[in-house]
Amino acid sequence: MNGFTSADKAMYAAKERGKNNYQFYSTIHHTVNRNLNLEKGLRNAIENNELYLYYQPQIDLSSNQIVGMEALLRWDHSELGKISPDEFIPIAEETGLIIPIGKWVLKSACQQINAFVEAGYSPRTVSVNVSPYQFKDPNFLEDVKQIIKETGMQPELLDIEVTESLMHDIKESRVIIDELKKIGVHISIDDFGTGYSSLSILTSLPIDRIKIDRMFINEMTTNLNTSTLVKTIIEMSKNLNTLAVAEGIETEEQALQLKRLNCHIGQGYFYYPPISVMEMEKLLLNH
């Protein structure tokens, strides 16, 4: 609620500065009201079946085969329509709603992958983004174990993605990651290269995948320094026996360069956008 309090203060400050600040005040007022409405809606989103998952295929760049998929949360608000994750995820984190929502995402993704396997499709991994708030929740480990047990999911098909920002306390994170690894779950570092402790993470934690941030992929064909950095990350991942995953591939030029650099896995709109379960099933039929 601190964010809303700050916004309220901004409103009063705008009022005090006079009529010239009315537009600023009006904008802040609209934002606060919208955030409050979204928070209210999020509290009932699971029960109202407004949340759902899309899946973005992950491609083996050497064979062009689908080897996995990333689960991406979507929200279709009953009154406001489709809400961007960039807008509602921060609200969910600020209010603590990310804990039940994150648990729902994890369970839904595991159920779906298990359903694909039971339908006869070749086993493929599913990557699930875990918020720092969810990762640090005291019940997180037990939730993961319980969900795997309830869904019948093969734990080696689950890839949990965490961000570099989570790793400020590497010692604490190591304990949780070690427990996840014991049950067979894979761990990815998302948005690699955007934080301040990238190298210490790789040397201190048992990571399975390094996801190269889309910002670097976007610039690698036009910026020599960025291209060199991407090459270094890929070579480093091989030396550390981890998989390099390039996200945000949008052009053929980017895809070809990543193949030349022997990047293991890629995802992005050049290959496939995030798609529904039905579309994913059709896709798997042809792979």
Buried (B, 14 or more C-beta within 10 A) or exposed (E): EEBBEEBEEBBEEBEEEEEEBEEBBEEBBEBBEBBBEBBEBBBEBBEEEBBEBBBBBBBBBEEEEBBBBBBBBBBBBEEEEEBEEEEBBBBBBBBEBBBBBBBBBBBBBBBBBBBBBEEEBEEBBBBBBBBBBBBBBEEBBEBBBEBBEEBEBBBEBBBBBBBBEBBEEBEEBBEBBEBBBEBEBBBBBBBBBBBEEBEEBBEBBEBBBBBBBBBBBBBBBEEEEBBEBBBEBBEBBEEEEBBBBBBBBBBEEBBEBBEEBEBBBBBBEBBBEBBEBEBBBEBBEEE
